[in-house]
Amino acid sequence: MAGSTTAILATVGIICLMIFMWLATPTEQTLAPTFPNVVILRGMGSDKLDPISFDNNTLPEISAAEAANFNGFYQFDPLFYHKSFDRFVPWEERGKAMVFECSMGCSPHNTSAKDVKLALVHASFDGKRYLWHLVEFRDEDANSPILYARTKFRKAPTYRVPWVTVTPGGDVKPRDLEEVHIITAWDALRFDTPLKWAITVAIVGGIVLWCKTKEKDD
């Protein structure tokens, strides 16, 4: 019985480790990587969205309930391609953008169109200001890519940044999307809250207790 329990725990541990590695593997082979392999978008559905086309035309609003479908896991795709991608990021500036495509738990707004892709695009076209966009790419759609939301500008690449609605410009001001944010597996390693410290202590304490119990049984 003890042997079976050990095998089950070891199997669960290996599976958890593999999932964590999938989530947390850096996108760059550097000493100071910017982003992990997977980012998780949360908070969509707390407010309606006012999407625009790539050329700043206003499109019908997305209700809060519909926007909730954008929450989920987005995986880094260095080879991302879509016919309309060049309208948003010109080919000669492709190296300035990083694309994280919807991979699990999320879905595009238009599910009936041909070759629809939902993605988070991080870019800096001037090398000084960085931001994220939530973008939907559609085939045979003159408005594609469609921009749903963006972050505020930052002077350095980061995923810890507030989100706002997109606007066509002019006198229209963006609204803060206070509930929307990106989290990653790296956040589990940030001991910045009492809850994380408590969970860590509980896990370590549980492992120590299990090891001592195992020694007594032997």
N, C-alpha and C positions, 0 to 999 in steps of 0.2 A: 504493500500500500504506500509506504514511504517513498519507494522508488518511483511509483507512478506519479505521485505528487511532485516529486523533483523534476521528472521529465516534462510534466505539464507546465510547471513554472518556467523551466528552461525554454520550452517552446514559445510560450507567451512572451518571455523576455526577448528572444531572438526576433519574433515578429514585431514587437514594439520598437526594437532597435532599428530594424530595416525601415519601418515607417518613418521613424525620426530622421534617419539618414536621407530618405527621399525628400522629406520636408526641409531639412536643414543644410544639405550640401550646397556650398557656395557656388554662385554662377561664374566666379572668376578664380583662377589659380594664382591668387596673390596673398600677401600677408595680411592685408586689410580689405577683405572682400566687402562689396557694398550691399548685395542682396543674396538671400538664399534661393534655392531652386524653386520653392513654392511660397507664394504669398496668399493670404486669406483676406478677402474683402468681407467686411461686416458692417451692419448698420443700415444698409439700403432697405427701404421700406418704411422708414420713419418719416419721409416727406416725399412729395411728388417731385418729378424731374421735368425740366424744360429743355429737351434735346435740340441740337442744331446740326445742320449738315456741315461737311468739311469746309464749305465756302460761306459759312455763317448765315445760312437761311434758317429761320425759325420753323420747327416741326411740331406736330401735335404733342401735347404733354403726356408724360407717362405717370400714371397714378402710383401712389405709394405701394399698393398691393402688387402692381406689376413690377415695380422697381425692386421688390424683395427678391425676385428671381435672379438678380445680379450677384447676390451674395454667394460666396463659395471659394473653391480652391483654384488658383491660377498658377500654372506651371511655366517656367521660363522656356522659351522656344527660340533658340538662336537662328533657326532656319525658317522662321515664320514667313508665310507668303499669302497674299491675297491680291486679286486683280486690282482692287481699289486702294491698296496700301500706299502706293506712290502719290496719291492725291493728298494724303495726310503727311507722310514722310517721304520727301523726294529721294530717289534712288541714291544720289550722290551724298545724301546725309544719313543714309541707313545706319552707319556706324555710330551715330549719336543717339540712337534709340534702342531700348531694350523692351521686348515684348513678352508678356506673360499671358498665355492663352487660357481661357476657361477650360478646366479639365474635370472638375467634379463638384457637384452640388449647385452649380450655377447654370444658367441658360440664357441665350439671347432673347430679345423681345420678339423678334420676328422668327418664328420657328418653321414657317412654311416656305420661305424663300430658298433659292438654291445657294449652296455653299455659304452659309452664314457663320461668321466667327465672332465671338465676343472676347475682348482682350483688354488688359491693362497695359498701357504704353507709357514708359518712363523715358523722358528725353530732355535734352538741353540743346537748343539749336544755336544759341549764342555763346555757349561755354561758360555762362555766368549764372544763369537761372535755370533751375531744374523743377520739373513738375510731372505729375501723373495725369493721364486721361483714361477714362473708361470709354471704350470705343467699340462699336459694332460695325462689322464689315459685311456687305451684301453684294452678291452678283446681280448684275442687270438692274441696279438702282442708281439713278442719277445723283441721289443725295449721299450715297455711301463714300467714305465712312461717316457714320453718325456718332456724334459726341454726346454722351449722357451726363458726364460730370468731370470735374478736374480738381486738382489740389491747388493750394496756394503755392506761390513760388518760394523756392529755397535756394540758398547759395551753394549748397552741397547736396549730393545724392542722399536721399533718406526716404524711408517709407513711413516714418513717424511724422506725419504732416496733416493739417486739417484739410477737409474737402469742402468744395463749394459747387454751386450749379454753374453750368456754362451759359454764356450769353452771346448774342449776335453783335455785341458792341454798342456804341452810341451811349444813350443815357440809361440803358438797362444795367442794373448792378447785380452781381451774383449774390445768391443767398447762401449763408453758411449751412452746411449739412453736418450739424454737430454730432450726430450719432454715427456717422460714417467714418471708418478708419480701416487701416490695414494692420494685420498682425501676422507674425511668423513664428516658426518653431524657435527662433533665436530668442524670442521674448521669454520663453520658459527658463532661459539661462540668465535673465536679468533679475537679480534679487532686489527688486525695487518696491516690493510690497510685503506687508506682514504675512499675507496669505501664502505667498511663494516660499517664504522662510518656514512657515509652519508645515507646509506640504513636504518640503525638503527634509526637515527634521523628522517628520512622521515616516517618510520612506526609508531614511537611513536607520532610524530606530527599529523599524519593522524588519529590515534586513539583518541587523545585528541580533535582534531577538530570535529570528528564525535560525540563524547560524548557531546560536547558543543552544537552542532547543534540539537542533540536529546533532550537536556534539553529545548532548545528554542521552539521546536515543542510541547513539553508537556505543 
